[in-house]
């Protein structure tokens, strides 16, 4: 205990001595330095701890950011896929619409329809522009989603390549449209030239028609003068010319309707050929069948085959006084009176419109003849294909006569043949009808070729491919030549 007290006293003395030897200010300054060192070390340690905590927090935040970024990327990808799907649907719709518009543009060319063509052309251009806009949207979305960025009026891809602007994208389509416009101008010029040619032809035809009208009026006067006299072979010849003109007119209309109904004209011609061949029995026809088949299938000569078909149907039964519509024998029981009656009917009917006549007397002998021949020439399948219905066929079968343009054209042919038939039975002796058979040798005194050859003369070795219209031998010795289609013998 005493030792401890002594030591404590010594300690106080030593402290006192130290205070005396070192003033308070100096002592405070030194203590401050030590304290600052202590605080500096503490701050350094604290900063190190804070840095470690910050690093830990940064790592945690970075991990959270990465997770959030992955989520955002997934959502962005899903959204992008949906947007691209919607864009592709618009592209397919635009392409389909453009295809439909282009088909309409093609259909407007045949038959030629300027208004329909103009509308279809505008629709095609509109769809092309719409496709250009969709393409621009696609490029914009692609490059703005990380593959590029917009710079000025153009975009630059990630690899440094510059992407085209909307104007550059649309330029090729505009070039195509410009080319189509040039083609349209060329077509318009062609149409204008054709119209001018048509006007010239119409003018020439009108002038010729006036001259023909004068000649026809003279011919009518001649026919009237002849009609006042007994029937003659000259009157029969002039009536046969009317039959041929009416046959050509009706055949042209029928062929035009077939083209409009998209018929296979070649197949139709071959069908006519087969029907004609069924009536041929000679070996000479069989040897030339191949040459004939290859000759008549061309569309340029289809009108002759069709005219042959019409003539064969409408002249069938011409040798009988009523076309075998009944069993009348008036021409045999009282031939003189029958000839006078036939000529009287010819003169009465010559100036009558067949439509008006059948409107008054639809069931007369001429009306029955028209019904019978129409149903023989235009069968139901043909009429349905040409007109889309069987309305005319039903009316004719019921004994009525339609007021259509087609039937009216047929009545012109029927009237001409009926008048020729009346004249034939008015003459004494009656004309003798003949027809060239397939494969027969060409005889210029009895036949006339419908196809004109160079030099105006038929070359040697030509045979009959098929008959086009019949010929007649008249009582005065003159001959109305049969019209034939010739082919080379093989």
PEGIUR-V10517 format. One record per residue. N is the residue number from 1. RES is the residue in one small letter. SS is DSSP state (H for helix, E for strand, L for the rest). D_FIRST is the distance of its C-alpha to the first C-alpha in Angstrom with 2 decimals. Layout:
N/RES/SS/D_FIRST
N/RES/SS/D_FIRST
//
This chain:
1/x/L/0.00
2/x/H/3.76
3/x/H/5.28
4/x/H/5.18
5/x/H/6.42
6/x/H/8.66
7/x/H/9.99
8/x/H/10.85
9/x/H/12.64
10/x/H/14.42
11/x/H/15.55
12/x/H/17.04
13/x/H/18.78
14/x/H/20.20
15/x/H/21.52
16/x/H/23.01
17/x/H/24.66
18/x/H/26.06
19/x/H/27.52
20/x/H/29.13
21/x/H/30.55
22/x/L/31.87
23/x/L/33.76
24/x/H/33.35
25/x/H/36.78
26/x/H/36.33
27/x/H/33.02
28/x/H/34.68
29/x/H/37.59
30/x/H/35.57
31/x/H/33.61
32/x/H/37.03
33/x/H/38.31
34/x/H/35.57
35/x/H/36.08
36/x/H/39.81
37/x/H/39.30
38/x/H/37.27
39/x/H/39.96
40/x/H/42.69
41/x/H/41.21
42/x/H/40.82
43/x/H/44.42
44/x/H/45.65
45/x/H/44.03
46/x/H/45.45
47/x/H/48.89
48/x/H/48.85
49/x/H/48.07
50/x/H/50.81
51/x/H/53.26
52/x/H/52.62
53/x/H/53.10
54/x/H/56.26
55/x/H/57.58
56/x/H/57.04
57/x/H/58.75
58/x/H/61.56
59/x/H/62.15
60/x/H/62.32
61/x/H/64.66
62/x/H/66.80
63/x/H/67.19
64/x/H/68.24
65/x/H/70.68
66/x/H/72.20
67/x/H/72.80
68/x/H/74.29
69/x/H/76.47
70/x/H/77.83
71/x/H/78.75
72/x/H/80.39
73/x/H/82.34
74/x/H/83.65
75/x/H/84.79
76/x/H/86.35
77/x/H/88.20
78/x/H/89.55
79/x/H/90.67
80/x/H/92.27
81/x/H/94.14
82/x/H/95.47
83/x/H/96.56
84/x/H/98.27
85/x/H/100.04
86/x/H/101.32
87/x/H/102.43
88/x/H/104.28
89/x/H/106.04
90/x/H/107.26
91/x/H/108.40
92/x/H/110.40
93/x/H/111.93
94/x/H/112.91
95/x/H/114.43
96/x/H/116.38
97/x/H/117.63
98/x/H/118.66
99/x/H/120.49
100/x/H/122.38
101/x/H/123.25
102/x/H/124.50
103/x/H/126.66
104/x/H/128.12
105/x/H/128.78
106/x/H/130.67
107/x/H/132.65
108/x/L/133.68
109/x/L/135.55
110/x/L/138.03
111/x/L/139.72
112/x/L/138.98
113/x/L/137.13
114/x/H/135.81
115/x/H/133.95
116/x/H/132.21
117/x/H/131.40
118/x/H/129.86
119/x/H/127.63
120/x/H/126.55
121/x/H/125.85
122/x/H/123.60
123/x/H/121.77
124/x/H/121.17
125/x/H/119.86
126/x/H/117.55
127/x/H/116.09
128/x/H/115.63
129/x/H/113.72
130/x/H/111.61
131/x/H/110.78
132/x/H/109.82
133/x/H/107.42
134/x/H/105.89
135/x/H/105.44
136/x/H/103.75
137/x/H/101.39
138/x/H/100.58
139/x/H/99.80
140/x/H/97.77
141/x/H/95.65
142/x/H/95.17
143/x/H/94.09
144/x/H/91.92
145/x/H/90.04
146/x/H/88.46
147/x/H/91.43
148/x/E/92.24
149/x/E/91.84
150/x/E/94.30
151/x/E/95.09
152/x/L/97.76
153/x/L/100.98
154/x/E/100.17
155/x/E/97.34
156/x/E/95.61
157/x/E/94.55
158/x/L/91.30
159/x/L/93.06
160/x/L/94.35
161/x/L/97.89
162/x/E/99.46
163/x/E/100.89
164/x/L/104.20
165/x/L/104.56
166/x/H/106.60
167/x/H/109.63
168/x/H/109.59
169/x/H/109.24
170/x/H/112.14
171/x/H/114.30
172/x/H/115.77
173/x/H/116.68
174/x/H/118.25
175/x/H/120.23
176/x/H/121.48
177/x/H/122.42
178/x/H/124.23
179/x/H/126.09
180/x/H/127.08
181/x/H/128.29
182/x/H/130.41
183/x/H/131.83
184/x/H/132.57
185/x/H/134.40
186/x/H/136.39
187/x/H/137.24
188/x/H/138.23
189/x/H/140.51
190/x/H/141.98
191/x/H/142.54
192/x/H/144.11
193/x/H/146.43
194/x/H/147.37
195/x/H/148.05
196/x/H/150.26
197/x/H/152.10
198/x/H/152.43
199/x/H/153.78
200/x/H/156.27
201/x/H/157.29
202/x/H/157.62
203/x/H/159.71
204/x/H/161.88
205/x/H/162.13
206/x/H/163.02
207/x/H/165.72
208/x/H/166.88
209/x/H/166.66
210/x/H/168.90
211/x/H/171.34
212/x/H/170.96
213/x/H/171.36
214/x/H/174.64
215/x/H/175.63
216/x/H/174.47
217/x/H/176.45
218/x/H/179.41
219/x/H/178.65
220/x/H/178.42
221/x/H/181.75
222/x/H/183.11
223/x/H/181.60
224/x/H/183.04
225/x/H/186.39
226/x/H/186.11
227/x/H/184.94
228/x/H/188.09
229/x/L/190.01
230/x/L/189.76
231/x/L/186.54
232/x/L/186.48
233/x/H/184.58
234/x/H/183.26
235/x/H/181.64
236/x/H/180.04
237/x/H/178.66
238/x/H/177.14
239/x/H/175.57
240/x/H/174.10
241/x/H/172.42
242/x/H/170.84
243/x/H/169.59
244/x/H/167.89
245/x/H/166.26
246/x/H/165.00
247/x/H/163.72
248/x/H/161.76
249/x/H/160.25
250/x/H/159.16
251/x/H/157.81
252/x/H/155.75
253/x/H/154.14
254/x/H/153.46
255/x/H/151.89
256/x/H/149.74
257/x/H/148.47
258/x/H/147.66
259/x/H/145.61
260/x/H/143.74
261/x/L/143.04
262/x/L/141.63
263/x/L/144.31
264/x/L/144.53
265/x/H/147.89
266/x/H/148.33
267/x/H/147.95
268/x/H/150.33
269/x/H/152.92
270/x/H/152.62
271/x/H/153.16
272/x/H/156.32
273/x/H/157.41
274/x/H/156.93
275/x/H/159.03
276/x/H/161.73
277/x/H/161.56
278/x/L/162.17
279/x/L/165.65
280/x/L/166.46
281/x/L/168.03
282/x/L/169.54
283/x/H/168.21
284/x/H/168.41
285/x/H/165.61
286/x/H/163.49
287/x/H/163.80
288/x/L/162.61
289/x/H/159.87
290/x/H/157.06
291/x/H/158.33
292/x/H/158.83
293/x/H/155.34
294/x/H/153.70
295/x/H/155.96
296/x/H/155.51
297/x/L/151.77
298/x/L/151.11
299/x/H/150.15
300/x/H/152.70
301/x/H/155.57
302/x/H/154.09
303/x/H/156.31
304/x/H/159.42
305/x/H/158.20
306/x/H/157.28
307/x/H/160.68
308/x/H/162.32
309/x/H/160.44
310/x/H/161.50
311/x/H/165.13
312/x/H/165.37
313/x/H/164.17
314/x/H/166.21
315/x/L/169.47
316/x/L/169.35
317/x/L/172.50
318/x/L/174.22
319/x/L/177.48
320/x/L/177.76
321/x/L/179.12
322/x/L/176.02
323/x/L/173.39
324/x/L/173.73
325/x/L/172.24
326/x/L/175.20
327/x/L/178.38
328/x/L/180.78
329/x/L/184.04
330/x/H/185.59
331/x/H/185.99
332/x/H/188.22
333/x/H/190.13
334/x/L/191.03
335/x/H/189.94
336/x/H/191.72
337/x/H/190.31
338/x/H/186.85
339/x/H/186.97
340/x/H/188.03
341/x/H/185.26
342/x/H/182.66
343/x/H/183.81
344/x/H/183.83
345/x/H/180.25
346/x/H/179.31
347/x/H/180.78
348/x/H/179.20
349/x/H/175.78
350/x/H/175.84
351/x/L/174.70
352/x/L/172.41
353/x/L/168.61
354/x/H/167.61
355/x/H/164.67
356/x/H/166.98
357/x/H/169.53
358/x/H/166.99
359/x/H/165.58
360/x/H/169.05
361/x/L/170.14
362/x/L/167.07
363/x/L/169.01
364/x/L/172.01
365/x/H/172.95
366/x/H/171.04
367/x/H/167.96
368/x/H/168.12
369/x/H/168.49
370/x/H/165.38
371/x/H/163.29
372/x/H/164.44
373/x/H/163.81
374/x/H/160.44
375/x/H/159.13
376/x/H/160.53
377/x/H/158.91
378/x/L/155.56
379/x/L/154.21
380/x/H/151.30
381/x/H/148.53
382/x/H/149.73
383/x/H/149.83
384/x/H/146.40
385/x/H/144.96
386/x/H/146.69
387/x/H/146.10
388/x/L/143.33
389/x/L/145.55
390/x/L/148.98
391/x/H/150.26
392/x/H/153.35
393/x/H/154.15
394/x/H/154.01
395/x/H/156.28
396/x/H/158.83
397/x/H/158.84
398/x/L/159.56
399/x/L/162.57
400/x/L/160.95
401/x/L/160.48
402/x/L/157.13
403/x/L/157.08
404/x/L/154.55
405/x/H/155.04
406/x/H/155.02
407/x/H/157.68
408/x/H/159.72
409/x/H/159.71
410/x/H/160.85
411/x/H/163.67
412/x/H/164.97
413/x/H/165.38
414/x/H/166.79
415/x/H/169.38
416/x/H/170.51
417/x/H/170.96
418/x/H/172.72
419/x/H/175.14
420/x/H/175.80
421/x/H/176.53
422/x/H/178.96
423/x/H/180.72
424/x/H/180.94
425/x/L/182.80
426/x/L/184.92
427/x/L/186.41
428/x/L/189.33
429/x/L/188.64
430/x/L/184.91
431/x/L/182.55
432/x/E/181.28
433/x/E/177.51
434/x/E/176.02
435/x/L/172.55
436/x/L/171.44
437/x/L/169.64
438/x/L/166.54
439/x/L/167.28
440/x/L/170.85
441/x/E/172.41
442/x/L/172.38
443/x/L/175.82
444/x/L/175.92
445/x/L/179.03
446/x/L/177.21
447/x/E/173.51
448/x/E/171.34
449/x/E/167.87
450/x/L/165.05
451/x/L/163.12
452/x/L/164.68
453/x/L/165.01
454/x/H/165.15
455/x/H/168.67
456/x/H/169.67
457/x/L/171.09
458/x/L/169.71
459/x/L/169.09
460/x/L/170.71
461/x/L/168.99
462/x/E/167.63
463/x/E/167.71
464/x/E/166.89
465/x/E/163.19
466/x/E/163.77
467/x/E/166.30
468/x/E/165.15
469/x/E/168.08
470/x/L/171.57
471/x/E/174.87
472/x/E/178.32
473/x/E/181.91
474/x/L/184.18
475/x/L/187.79
476/x/L/189.00
477/x/L/187.65
478/x/L/184.52
479/x/E/181.08
480/x/E/177.71
481/x/L/175.41
482/x/E/172.51
483/x/E/169.13
484/x/E/167.16
485/x/E/163.93
486/x/E/164.72
487/x/E/162.65
488/x/E/163.44
489/x/L/164.85
490/x/L/162.54
//
